[in-house]
Amino acid sequence: MDGLLALGGREYTLGGYLPALLGLAGFAVALRSRDLVLAAVVFAVSLTLRTLDGPLCASVPVGLRWGWHLLNAVVLYLVARDVDRRIR
């Protein structure tokens, strides 16, 4: 966490999303779900984009926030697909 704080301050850290990432990864392992493992990896990448958006905004004019939102949509799709497969 200290490295993230050094990068851009407390507002650019994983913040309240770390428990969500750990929970998603935990469900992926417990359920042995490839979709949820992939969702956890994609969510980790989206959190990385969110974390780097502020510190890099001066050098990346379009920012990285769009990637955060796009990848979160992919995470939601993967989780929904896994749930759909399980209830059928």
mmCIF file as gemmi writes it, N, C-alpha and C atoms, coordinates in Angstrom:
data_model
loop_
_atom_site.group_PDB
_atom_site.id
_atom_site.type_symbol
_atom_site.label_atom_id
_atom_site.label_alt_id
_atom_site.label_comp_id
_atom_site.label_asym_id
_atom_site.label_entity_id
_atom_site.label_seq_id
_atom_site.pdbx_PDB_ins_code
_atom_site.Cartn_x
_atom_site.Cartn_y
_atom_site.Cartn_z
_atom_site.occupancy
_atom_site.B_iso_or_equiv
_atom_site.pdbx_formal_charge
_atom_site.auth_seq_id
_atom_site.auth_asym_id
_atom_site.pdbx_PDB_model_num
ATOM 1 N N . MET Axp A 1 ? 0.82 -1.194 0 1 0 ? 1 A 1
ATOM 2 C CA . MET Axp A 1 ? 0 0 0 1 0 ? 1 A 1
ATOM 3 C C . MET Axp A 1 ? 0.865 1.26 0 1 0 ? 1 A 1
ATOM 4 N N . ASP Axp A 2 ? 2.025 1.198 0.635 1 0 ? 2 A 1
ATOM 5 C CA . ASP Axp A 2 ? 2.887 2.378 0.678 1 0 ? 2 A 1
ATOM 6 C C . ASP Axp A 2 ? 3.31 2.81 -0.72 1 0 ? 2 A 1
ATOM 7 N N . GLY Axp A 3 ? 3.55 1.836 -1.615 1 0 ? 3 A 1
ATOM 8 C CA . GLY Axp A 3 ? 3.926 2.178 -2.982 1 0 ? 3 A 1
ATOM 9 C C . GLY Axp A 3 ? 2.819 2.927 -3.702 1 0 ? 3 A 1
ATOM 10 N N . LEU Axp A 4 ? 1.571 2.515 -3.459 1 0 ? 4 A 1
ATOM 11 C CA . LEU Axp A 4 ? 0.44 3.202 -4.077 1 0 ? 4 A 1
ATOM 12 C C . LEU Axp A 4 ? 0.282 4.603 -3.506 1 0 ? 4 A 1
ATOM 13 N N . LEU Axp A 5 ? 0.511 4.754 -2.205 1 0 ? 5 A 1
ATOM 14 C CA . LEU Axp A 5 ? 0.416 6.075 -1.603 1 0 ? 5 A 1
ATOM 15 C C . LEU Axp A 5 ? 1.5 6.993 -2.162 1 0 ? 5 A 1
ATOM 16 N N . ALA Axp A 6 ? 2.694 6.439 -2.36 1 0 ? 6 A 1
ATOM 17 C CA . ALA Axp A 6 ? 3.784 7.228 -2.914 1 0 ? 6 A 1
ATOM 18 C C . ALA Axp A 6 ? 3.487 7.64 -4.344 1 0 ? 6 A 1
ATOM 19 N N . LEU Axp A 7 ? 2.729 6.811 -5.058 1 0 ? 7 A 1
ATOM 20 C CA . LEU Axp A 7 ? 2.426 7.086 -6.458 1 0 ? 7 A 1
ATOM 21 C C . LEU Axp A 7 ? 1.508 8.295 -6.622 1 0 ? 7 A 1
ATOM 22 N N . GLY Axp A 8 ? 0.486 8.4 -5.781 1 0 ? 8 A 1
ATOM 23 C CA . GLY Axp A 8 ? -0.43 9.5 -6.012 1 0 ? 8 A 1
ATOM 24 C C . GLY Axp A 8 ? -1.272 9.909 -4.825 1 0 ? 8 A 1
ATOM 25 N N . GLY Axp A 9 ? -0.963 9.424 -3.662 1 0 ? 9 A 1
ATOM 26 C CA . GLY Axp A 9 ? -1.74 9.807 -2.494 1 0 ? 9 A 1
ATOM 27 C C . GLY Axp A 9 ? -2.888 8.852 -2.237 1 0 ? 9 A 1
ATOM 28 N N . ARG Axp A 10 ? -3.511 9.01 -1.103 1 0 ? 10 A 1
ATOM 29 C CA . ARG Axp A 10 ? -4.556 8.089 -0.657 1 0 ? 10 A 1
ATOM 30 C C . ARG Axp A 10 ? -5.743 8.01 -1.623 1 0 ? 10 A 1
ATOM 31 N N . GLU Axp A 11 ? -6.09 9.09 -2.283 1 0 ? 11 A 1
ATOM 32 C CA . GLU Axp A 11 ? -7.255 9.062 -3.172 1 0 ? 11 A 1
ATOM 33 C C . GLU Axp A 11 ? -7.029 8.245 -4.433 1 0 ? 11 A 1
ATOM 34 N N . TYR Axp A 12 ? -5.795 7.872 -4.72 1 0 ? 12 A 1
ATOM 35 C CA . TYR Axp A 12 ? -5.51 7.093 -5.925 1 0 ? 12 A 1
ATOM 36 C C . TYR Axp A 12 ? -5.194 5.634 -5.616 1 0 ? 12 A 1
ATOM 37 N N . THR Axp A 13 ? -5.488 5.193 -4.412 1 0 ? 13 A 1
ATOM 38 C CA . THR Axp A 13 ? -5.231 3.802 -4.056 1 0 ? 13 A 1
ATOM 39 C C . THR Axp A 13 ? -6.448 2.951 -4.375 1 0 ? 13 A 1
ATOM 40 N N . LEU Axp A 14 ? -6.33 1.659 -4.115 1 0 ? 14 A 1
ATOM 41 C CA . LEU Axp A 14 ? -7.435 0.74 -4.377 1 0 ? 14 A 1
ATOM 42 C C . LEU Axp A 14 ? -8.636 1.043 -3.499 1 0 ? 14 A 1
ATOM 43 N N . GLY Axp A 15 ? -8.401 1.721 -2.416 1 0 ? 15 A 1
ATOM 44 C CA . GLY Axp A 15 ? -9.493 2.179 -1.56 1 0 ? 15 A 1
ATOM 45 C C . GLY Axp A 15 ? -10.43 1.074 -1.147 1 0 ? 15 A 1
ATOM 46 N N . GLY Axp A 16 ? -11.708 1.322 -1.245 1 0 ? 16 A 1
ATOM 47 C CA . GLY Axp A 16 ? -12.718 0.37 -0.825 1 0 ? 16 A 1
ATOM 48 C C . GLY Axp A 16 ? -12.919 -0.795 -1.775 1 0 ? 16 A 1
ATOM 49 N N . TYR Axp A 17 ? -12.172 -0.835 -2.856 1 0 ? 17 A 1
ATOM 50 C CA . TYR Axp A 17 ? -12.37 -1.893 -3.842 1 0 ? 17 A 1
ATOM 51 C C . TYR Axp A 17 ? -11.542 -3.143 -3.58 1 0 ? 17 A 1
ATOM 52 N N . LEU Axp A 18 ? -10.554 -3.068 -2.708 1 0 ? 18 A 1
ATOM 53 C CA . LEU Axp A 18 ? -9.738 -4.239 -2.422 1 0 ? 18 A 1
ATOM 54 C C . LEU Axp A 18 ? -10.561 -5.392 -1.847 1 0 ? 18 A 1
ATOM 55 N N . PRO Axp A 19 ? -11.484 -5.149 -0.901 1 0 ? 19 A 1
ATOM 56 C CA . PRO Axp A 19 ? -12.324 -6.262 -0.429 1 0 ? 19 A 1
ATOM 57 C C . PRO Axp A 19 ? -13.159 -6.886 -1.558 1 0 ? 19 A 1
ATOM 58 N N . ALA Axp A 20 ? -13.625 -6.087 -2.481 1 0 ? 20 A 1
ATOM 59 C CA . ALA Axp A 20 ? -14.4 -6.62 -3.609 1 0 ? 20 A 1
ATOM 60 C C . ALA Axp A 20 ? -13.53 -7.518 -4.474 1 0 ? 20 A 1
ATOM 61 N N . LEU Axp A 21 ? -12.301 -7.104 -4.727 1 0 ? 21 A 1
ATOM 62 C CA . LEU Axp A 21 ? -11.38 -7.92 -5.514 1 0 ? 21 A 1
ATOM 63 C C . LEU Axp A 21 ? -11.072 -9.233 -4.797 1 0 ? 21 A 1
ATOM 64 N N . LEU Axp A 22 ? -10.801 -9.15 -3.509 1 0 ? 22 A 1
ATOM 65 C CA . LEU Axp A 22 ? -10.5 -10.364 -2.74 1 0 ? 22 A 1
ATOM 66 C C . LEU Axp A 22 ? -11.711 -11.281 -2.663 1 0 ? 22 A 1
ATOM 67 N N . GLY Axp A 23 ? -12.902 -10.708 -2.513 1 0 ? 23 A 1
ATOM 68 C CA . GLY Axp A 23 ? -14.122 -11.515 -2.49 1 0 ? 23 A 1
ATOM 69 C C . GLY Axp A 23 ? -14.37 -12.21 -3.813 1 0 ? 23 A 1
ATOM 70 N N . LEU Axp A 24 ? -14.186 -11.49 -4.898 1 0 ? 24 A 1
ATOM 71 C CA . LEU Axp A 24 ? -14.365 -12.078 -6.227 1 0 ? 24 A 1
ATOM 72 C C . LEU Axp A 24 ? -13.366 -13.211 -6.453 1 0 ? 24 A 1
ATOM 73 N N . ALA Axp A 25 ? -12.123 -12.975 -6.078 1 0 ? 25 A 1
ATOM 74 C CA . ALA Axp A 25 ? -11.109 -14.023 -6.219 1 0 ? 25 A 1
ATOM 75 C C . ALA Axp A 25 ? -11.432 -15.22 -5.326 1 0 ? 25 A 1
ATOM 76 N N . GLY Axp A 26 ? -11.932 -14.951 -4.132 1 0 ? 26 A 1
ATOM 77 C CA . GLY Axp A 26 ? -12.313 -16.039 -3.227 1 0 ? 26 A 1
ATOM 78 C C . GLY Axp A 26 ? -13.442 -16.885 -3.783 1 0 ? 26 A 1
ATOM 79 N N . PHE Axp A 27 ? -14.457 -16.244 -4.336 1 0 ? 27 A 1
ATOM 80 C CA . PHE Axp A 27 ? -15.554 -16.987 -4.968 1 0 ? 27 A 1
ATOM 81 C C . PHE Axp A 27 ? -15.051 -17.783 -6.169 1 0 ? 27 A 1
ATOM 82 N N . ALA Axp A 28 ? -14.142 -17.202 -6.934 1 0 ? 28 A 1
ATOM 83 C CA . ALA Axp A 28 ? -13.59 -17.902 -8.097 1 0 ? 28 A 1
ATOM 84 C C . ALA Axp A 28 ? -12.911 -19.197 -7.682 1 0 ? 28 A 1
ATOM 85 N N . VAL Axp A 29 ? -12.145 -19.137 -6.603 1 0 ? 29 A 1
ATOM 86 C CA . VAL Axp A 29 ? -11.45 -20.335 -6.123 1 0 ? 29 A 1
ATOM 87 C C . VAL Axp A 29 ? -12.448 -21.328 -5.529 1 0 ? 29 A 1
ATOM 88 N N . ALA Axp A 30 ? -13.343 -20.823 -4.693 1 0 ? 30 A 1
ATOM 89 C CA . ALA Axp A 30 ? -14.304 -21.709 -4.02 1 0 ? 30 A 1
ATOM 90 C C . ALA Axp A 30 ? -15.213 -22.422 -5.011 1 0 ? 30 A 1
ATOM 91 N N . LEU Axp A 31 ? -15.614 -21.723 -6.045 1 0 ? 31 A 1
ATOM 92 C CA . LEU Axp A 31 ? -16.53 -22.302 -7.036 1 0 ? 31 A 1
ATOM 93 C C . LEU Axp A 31 ? -15.8 -22.931 -8.221 1 0 ? 31 A 1
ATOM 94 N N . ARG Axp A 32 ? -14.496 -22.804 -8.243 1 0 ? 32 A 1
ATOM 95 C CA . ARG Axp A 32 ? -13.682 -23.326 -9.354 1 0 ? 32 A 1
ATOM 96 C C . ARG Axp A 32 ? -14.216 -22.845 -10.701 1 0 ? 32 A 1
ATOM 97 N N . SER Axp A 33 ? -14.398 -21.544 -10.782 1 0 ? 33 A 1
ATOM 98 C CA . SER Axp A 33 ? -15.012 -20.94 -11.961 1 0 ? 33 A 1
ATOM 99 C C . SER Axp A 33 ? -13.986 -20.184 -12.793 1 0 ? 33 A 1
ATOM 100 N N . ARG Axp A 34 ? -13.828 -20.608 -14.035 1 0 ? 34 A 1
ATOM 101 C CA . ARG Axp A 34 ? -12.92 -19.894 -14.948 1 0 ? 34 A 1
ATOM 102 C C . ARG Axp A 34 ? -13.413 -18.482 -15.227 1 0 ? 34 A 1
ATOM 103 N N . ASP Axp A 35 ? -14.742 -18.339 -15.381 1 0 ? 35 A 1
ATOM 104 C CA . ASP Axp A 35 ? -15.299 -17.002 -15.628 1 0 ? 35 A 1
ATOM 105 C C . ASP Axp A 35 ? -14.977 -16.05 -14.482 1 0 ? 35 A 1
ATOM 106 N N . LEU Axp A 36 ? -15.096 -16.524 -13.242 1 0 ? 36 A 1
ATOM 107 C CA . LEU Axp A 36 ? -14.839 -15.655 -12.095 1 0 ? 36 A 1
ATOM 108 C C . LEU Axp A 36 ? -13.351 -15.384 -11.918 1 0 ? 36 A 1
ATOM 109 N N . VAL Axp A 37 ? -12.508 -16.346 -12.256 1 0 ? 37 A 1
ATOM 110 C CA . VAL Axp A 37 ? -11.06 -16.084 -12.232 1 0 ? 37 A 1
ATOM 111 C C . VAL Axp A 37 ? -10.735 -14.99 -13.242 1 0 ? 37 A 1
ATOM 112 N N . LEU Axp A 38 ? -11.28 -15.126 -14.446 1 0 ? 38 A 1
ATOM 113 C CA . LEU Axp A 38 ? -11.056 -14.102 -15.467 1 0 ? 38 A 1
ATOM 114 C C . LEU Axp A 38 ? -11.625 -12.758 -15.017 1 0 ? 38 A 1
ATOM 115 N N . ALA Axp A 39 ? -12.799 -12.768 -14.404 1 0 ? 39 A 1
ATOM 116 C CA . ALA Axp A 39 ? -13.403 -11.529 -13.904 1 0 ? 39 A 1
ATOM 117 C C . ALA Axp A 39 ? -12.507 -10.88 -12.859 1 0 ? 39 A 1
ATOM 118 N N . ALA Axp A 40 ? -11.911 -11.671 -11.98 1 0 ? 40 A 1
ATOM 119 C CA . ALA Axp A 40 ? -11.018 -11.122 -10.954 1 0 ? 40 A 1
ATOM 120 C C . ALA Axp A 40 ? -9.773 -10.501 -11.584 1 0 ? 40 A 1
ATOM 121 N N . VAL Axp A 41 ? -9.238 -11.143 -12.613 1 0 ? 41 A 1
ATOM 122 C CA . VAL Axp A 41 ? -8.06 -10.595 -13.303 1 0 ? 41 A 1
ATOM 123 C C . VAL Axp A 41 ? -8.416 -9.285 -14.005 1 0 ? 41 A 1
ATOM 124 N N . VAL Axp A 42 ? -9.548 -9.27 -14.699 1 0 ? 42 A 1
ATOM 125 C CA . VAL Axp A 42 ? -9.985 -8.056 -15.4 1 0 ? 42 A 1
ATOM 126 C C . VAL Axp A 42 ? -10.256 -6.941 -14.387 1 0 ? 42 A 1
ATOM 127 N N . PHE Axp A 43 ? -10.859 -7.289 -13.242 1 0 ? 43 A 1
ATOM 128 C CA . PHE Axp A 43 ? -11.125 -6.29 -12.209 1 0 ? 43 A 1
ATOM 129 C C . PHE Axp A 43 ? -9.818 -5.727 -11.652 1 0 ? 43 A 1
ATOM 130 N N . ALA Axp A 44 ? -8.81 -6.569 -11.482 1 0 ? 44 A 1
ATOM 131 C CA . ALA Axp A 44 ? -7.504 -6.094 -11.006 1 0 ? 44 A 1
ATOM 132 C C . ALA Axp A 44 ? -6.903 -5.1 -11.997 1 0 ? 44 A 1
ATOM 133 N N . VAL Axp A 45 ? -7.04 -5.393 -13.29 1 0 ? 45 A 1
ATOM 134 C CA . VAL Axp A 45 ? -6.529 -4.47 -14.309 1 0 ? 45 A 1
ATOM 135 C C . VAL Axp A 45 ? -7.322 -3.162 -14.272 1 0 ? 45 A 1
ATOM 136 N N . SER Axp A 46 ? -8.647 -3.251 -14.116 1 0 ? 46 A 1
ATOM 137 C CA . SER Axp A 46 ? -9.459 -2.03 -14.076 1 0 ? 46 A 1
ATOM 138 C C . SER Axp A 46 ? -9.107 -1.185 -12.855 1 0 ? 46 A 1
ATOM 139 N N . LEU Axp A 47 ? -8.832 -1.836 -11.721 1 0 ? 47 A 1
ATOM 140 C CA . LEU Axp A 47 ? -8.416 -1.098 -10.531 1 0 ? 47 A 1
ATOM 141 C C . LEU Axp A 47 ? -7.06 -0.43 -10.737 1 0 ? 47 A 1
ATOM 142 N N . THR Axp A 48 ? -6.192 -1.094 -11.469 1 0 ? 48 A 1
ATOM 143 C CA . THR Axp A 48 ? -4.9 -0.499 -11.778 1 0 ? 48 A 1
ATOM 144 C C . THR Axp A 48 ? -5.079 0.763 -12.614 1 0 ? 48 A 1
ATOM 145 N N . LEU Axp A 49 ? -5.963 0.7 -13.611 1 0 ? 49 A 1
ATOM 146 C CA . LEU Axp A 49 ? -6.231 1.896 -14.423 1 0 ? 49 A 1
ATOM 147 C C . LEU Axp A 49 ? -6.809 3.018 -13.577 1 0 ? 49 A 1
ATOM 148 N N . ARG Axp A 50 ? -7.725 2.679 -12.674 1 0 ? 50 A 1
ATOM 149 C CA . ARG Axp A 50 ? -8.323 3.683 -11.79 1 0 ? 50 A 1
ATOM 150 C C . ARG Axp A 50 ? -7.257 4.31 -10.897 1 0 ? 50 A 1
ATOM 151 N N . THR Axp A 51 ? -6.365 3.477 -10.384 1 0 ? 51 A 1
ATOM 152 C CA . THR Axp A 51 ? -5.314 3.946 -9.483 1 0 ? 51 A 1
ATOM 153 C C . THR Axp A 51 ? -4.332 4.868 -10.198 1 0 ? 51 A 1
ATOM 154 N N . LEU Axp A 52 ? -4.032 4.566 -11.443 1 0 ? 52 A 1
ATOM 155 C CA . LEU Axp A 52 ? -3.047 5.349 -12.194 1 0 ? 52 A 1
ATOM 156 C C . LEU Axp A 52 ? -3.647 6.562 -12.892 1 0 ? 52 A 1
ATOM 157 N N . ASP Axp A 53 ? -4.959 6.653 -12.964 1 0 ? 53 A 1
ATOM 158 C CA . ASP Axp A 53 ? -5.613 7.74 -13.704 1 0 ? 53 A 1
ATOM 159 C C . ASP Axp A 53 ? -5.189 9.111 -13.189 1 0 ? 53 A 1
ATOM 160 N N . GLY Axp A 54 ? -5.293 9.335 -11.918 1 0 ? 54 A 1
ATOM 161 C CA . GLY Axp A 54 ? -4.944 10.644 -11.353 1 0 ? 54 A 1
ATOM 162 C C . GLY Axp A 54 ? -3.487 11.019 -11.539 1 0 ? 54 A 1
ATOM 163 N N . PRO Axp A 55 ? -2.571 10.15 -11.105 1 0 ? 55 A 1
ATOM 164 C CA . PRO Axp A 55 ? -1.158 10.499 -11.239 1 0 ? 55 A 1
ATOM 165 C C . PRO Axp A 55 ? -0.696 10.681 -12.682 1 0 ? 55 A 1
ATOM 166 N N . LEU Axp A 56 ? -1.342 10.012 -13.625 1 0 ? 56 A 1
ATOM 167 C CA . LEU Axp A 56 ? -0.902 10.088 -15.019 1 0 ? 56 A 1
ATOM 168 C C . LEU Axp A 56 ? -1.73 11.039 -15.879 1 0 ? 56 A 1
ATOM 169 N N . CYS Axp A 57 ? -2.679 11.739 -15.265 1 0 ? 57 A 1
ATOM 170 C CA . CYS Axp A 57 ? -3.596 12.548 -16.084 1 0 ? 57 A 1
ATOM 171 C C . CYS Axp A 57 ? -2.876 13.633 -16.874 1 0 ? 57 A 1
ATOM 172 N N . ALA Axp A 58 ? -1.775 14.137 -16.376 1 0 ? 58 A 1
ATOM 173 C CA . ALA Axp A 58 ? -1.041 15.171 -17.11 1 0 ? 58 A 1
ATOM 174 C C . ALA Axp A 58 ? -0.368 14.61 -18.359 1 0 ? 58 A 1
ATOM 175 N N . SER Axp A 59 ? 0.049 13.352 -18.295 1 0 ? 59 A 1
ATOM 176 C CA . SER Axp A 59 ? 0.759 12.779 -19.439 1 0 ? 59 A 1
ATOM 177 C C . SER Axp A 59 ? -0.138 11.94 -20.351 1 0 ? 59 A 1
ATOM 178 N N . VAL Axp A 60 ? -1.348 11.634 -19.905 1 0 ? 60 A 1
ATOM 179 C CA . VAL Axp A 60 ? -2.311 10.891 -20.734 1 0 ? 60 A 1
ATOM 180 C C . VAL Axp A 60 ? -3.556 11.776 -20.858 1 0 ? 60 A 1
ATOM 181 N N . PRO Axp A 61 ? -3.626 12.601 -21.89 1 0 ? 61 A 1
ATOM 182 C CA . PRO Axp A 61 ? -4.702 13.596 -22.004 1 0 ? 61 A 1
ATOM 183 C C . PRO Axp A 61 ? -6.122 13.025 -21.921 1 0 ? 61 A 1
ATOM 184 N N . VAL Axp A 62 ? -6.36 11.841 -22.485 1 0 ? 62 A 1
ATOM 185 C CA . VAL Axp A 62 ? -7.705 11.27 -22.439 1 0 ? 62 A 1
ATOM 186 C C . VAL Axp A 62 ? -7.963 10.539 -21.136 1 0 ? 62 A 1
ATOM 187 N N . GLY Axp A 63 ? -6.938 10.394 -20.323 1 0 ? 63 A 1
ATOM 188 C CA . GLY Axp A 63 ? -7.08 9.729 -19.036 1 0 ? 63 A 1
ATOM 189 C C . GLY Axp A 63 ? -7.242 8.226 -19.18 1 0 ? 63 A 1
ATOM 190 N N . LEU Axp A 64 ? -7.384 7.568 -18.036 1 0 ? 64 A 1
ATOM 191 C CA . LEU Axp A 64 ? -7.538 6.123 -18.007 1 0 ? 64 A 1
ATOM 192 C C . LEU Axp A 64 ? -8.884 5.701 -17.434 1 0 ? 64 A 1
ATOM 193 N N . ARG Axp A 65 ? -9.685 6.682 -17.05 1 0 ? 65 A 1
ATOM 194 C CA . ARG Axp A 65 ? -10.957 6.383 -16.394 1 0 ? 65 A 1
ATOM 195 C C . ARG Axp A 65 ? -11.906 5.608 -17.313 1 0 ? 65 A 1
ATOM 196 N N . TRP Axp A 66 ? -11.855 5.879 -18.594 1 0 ? 66 A 1
ATOM 197 C CA . TRP Axp A 66 ? -12.716 5.163 -19.543 1 0 ? 66 A 1
ATOM 198 C C . TRP Axp A 66 ? -12.402 3.67 -19.503 1 0 ? 66 A 1
ATOM 199 N N . GLY Axp A 67 ? -11.128 3.318 -19.33 1 0 ? 67 A 1
ATOM 200 C CA . GLY Axp A 67 ? -10.745 1.914 -19.25 1 0 ? 67 A 1
ATOM 201 C C . GLY Axp A 67 ? -11.3 1.246 -18.006 1 0 ? 67 A 1
ATOM 202 N N . TRP Axp A 68 ? -11.321 1.986 -16.912 1 0 ? 68 A 1
ATOM 203 C CA . TRP Axp A 68 ? -11.907 1.503 -15.658 1 0 ? 68 A 1
ATOM 204 C C . TRP Axp A 68 ? -13.373 1.134 -15.877 1 0 ? 68 A 1
ATOM 205 N N . HIS Axp A 69 ? -14.125 2.018 -16.515 1 0 ? 69 A 1
ATOM 206 C CA . HIS Axp A 69 ? -15.549 1.765 -16.743 1 0 ? 69 A 1
ATOM 207 C C . HIS Axp A 69 ? -15.765 0.631 -17.749 1 0 ? 69 A 1
ATOM 208 N N . LEU Axp A 70 ? -15.009 0.619 -18.8 1 0 ? 70 A 1
ATOM 209 C CA . LEU Axp A 70 ? -15.146 -0.429 -19.816 1 0 ? 70 A 1
ATOM 210 C C . LEU Axp A 70 ? -14.835 -1.805 -19.229 1 0 ? 70 A 1
ATOM 211 N N . LEU Axp A 71 ? -13.747 -1.902 -18.491 1 0 ? 71 A 1
ATOM 212 C CA . LEU Axp A 71 ? -13.375 -3.194 -17.91 1 0 ? 71 A 1
ATOM 213 C C . LEU Axp A 71 ? -14.349 -3.63 -16.814 1 0 ? 71 A 1
ATOM 214 N N . ASN Axp A 72 ? -14.915 -2.68 -16.091 1 0 ? 72 A 1
ATOM 215 C CA . ASN Axp A 72 ? -15.928 -3.053 -15.094 1 0 ? 72 A 1
ATOM 216 C C . ASN Axp A 72 ? -17.169 -3.632 -15.772 1 0 ? 72 A 1
ATOM 217 N N . ALA Axp A 73 ? -17.495 -3.144 -16.956 1 0 ? 73 A 1
ATOM 218 C CA . ALA Axp A 73 ? -18.605 -3.731 -17.711 1 0 ? 73 A 1
ATOM 219 C C . ALA Axp A 73 ? -18.276 -5.171 -18.099 1 0 ? 73 A 1
ATOM 220 N N . VAL Axp A 74 ? -17.031 -5.434 -18.459 1 0 ? 74 A 1
ATOM 221 C CA . VAL Axp A 74 ? -16.606 -6.8 -18.779 1 0 ? 74 A 1
ATOM 222 C C . VAL Axp A 74 ? -16.713 -7.69 -17.545 1 0 ? 74 A 1
ATOM 223 N N . VAL Axp A 75 ? -16.311 -7.164 -16.384 1 0 ? 75 A 1
ATOM 224 C CA . VAL Axp A 75 ? -16.426 -7.919 -15.13 1 0 ? 75 A 1
ATOM 225 C C . VAL Axp A 75 ? -17.885 -8.28 -14.861 1 0 ? 75 A 1
ATOM 226 N N . LEU Axp A 76 ? -18.773 -7.318 -14.997 1 0 ? 76 A 1
ATOM 227 C CA . LEU Axp A 76 ? -20.199 -7.592 -14.771 1 0 ? 76 A 1
ATOM 228 C C . LEU Axp A 76 ? -20.722 -8.648 -15.73 1 0 ? 76 A 1
ATOM 229 N N . TYR Axp A 77 ? -20.302 -8.583 -16.982 1 0 ? 77 A 1
ATOM 230 C CA . TYR Axp A 77 ? -20.713 -9.59 -17.963 1 0 ? 77 A 1
ATOM 231 C C . TYR Axp A 77 ? -20.238 -10.98 -17.553 1 0 ? 77 A 1
ATOM 232 N N . LEU Axp A 78 ? -18.974 -11.091 -17.163 1 0 ? 78 A 1
ATOM 233 C CA . LEU Axp A 78 ? -18.418 -12.398 -16.799 1 0 ? 78 A 1
ATOM 234 C C . LEU Axp A 78 ? -19.11 -12.981 -15.567 1 0 ? 78 A 1
ATOM 235 N N . VAL Axp A 79 ? -19.389 -12.137 -14.584 1 0 ? 79 A 1
ATOM 236 C CA . VAL Axp A 79 ? -20.083 -12.611 -13.384 1 0 ? 79 A 1
ATOM 237 C C . VAL Axp A 79 ? -21.509 -13.036 -13.739 1 0 ? 79 A 1
ATOM 238 N N . ALA Axp A 80 ? -22.194 -12.234 -14.538 1 0 ? 80 A 1
ATOM 239 C CA . ALA Axp A 80 ? -23.561 -12.579 -14.948 1 0 ? 80 A 1
ATOM 240 C C . ALA Axp A 80 ? -23.585 -13.87 -15.761 1 0 ? 80 A 1
ATOM 241 N N . ARG Axp A 81 ? -22.603 -14.052 -16.63 1 0 ? 81 A 1
ATOM 242 C CA . ARG Axp A 81 ? -22.531 -15.277 -17.425 1 0 ? 81 A 1
ATOM 243 C C . ARG Axp A 81 ? -22.326 -16.497 -16.532 1 0 ? 81 A 1
ATOM 244 N N . ASP Axp A 82 ? -21.485 -16.352 -15.524 1 0 ? 82 A 1
ATOM 245 C CA . ASP Axp A 82 ? -21.254 -17.46 -14.599 1 0 ? 82 A 1
ATOM 246 C C . ASP Axp A 82 ? -22.529 -17.793 -13.828 1 0 ? 82 A 1
ATOM 247 N N . VAL Axp A 83 ? -23.216 -16.777 -13.341 1 0 ? 83 A 1
ATOM 248 C CA . VAL Axp A 83 ? -24.478 -17.013 -12.61 1 0 ? 83 A 1
ATOM 249 C C . VAL Axp A 83 ? -25.495 -17.664 -13.534 1 0 ? 83 A 1
ATOM 250 N N . ASP Axp A 84 ? -25.623 -17.174 -14.759 1 0 ? 84 A 1
ATOM 251 C CA . ASP Axp A 84 ? -26.572 -17.741 -15.703 1 0 ? 84 A 1
ATOM 252 C C . ASP Axp A 84 ? -26.293 -19.219 -15.968 1 0 ? 84 A 1
ATOM 253 N N . ARG Axp A 85 ? -25.043 -19.568 -16.137 1 0 ? 85 A 1
ATOM 254 C CA . ARG Axp A 85 ? -24.679 -20.977 -16.371 1 0 ? 85 A 1
ATOM 255 C C . ARG Axp A 85 ? -25.005 -21.846 -15.162 1 0 ? 85 A 1
ATOM 256 N N . ARG Axp A 86 ? -24.879 -21.302 -13.981 1 0 ? 86 A 1
ATOM 257 C CA . ARG Axp A 86 ? -25.137 -22.082 -12.764 1 0 ? 86 A 1
ATOM 258 C C . ARG Axp A 86 ? -26.622 -22.296 -12.493 1 0 ? 86 A 1
ATOM 259 N N . ILE Axp A 87 ? -27.469 -21.361 -12.931 1 0 ? 87 A 1
ATOM 260 C CA . ILE Axp A 87 ? -28.908 -21.52 -12.636 1 0 ? 87 A 1
ATOM 261 C C . ILE Axp A 87 ? -29.65 -22.29 -13.715 1 0 ? 87 A 1
ATOM 262 N N . ARG Axp A 88 ? -28.997 -22.587 -14.798 1 0 ? 88 A 1
ATOM 263 C CA . ARG Axp A 88 ? -29.665 -23.343 -15.875 1 0 ? 88 A 1
ATOM 264 C C . ARG Axp A 88 ? -29.606 -24.808 -15.628 1 0 ? 88 A 1
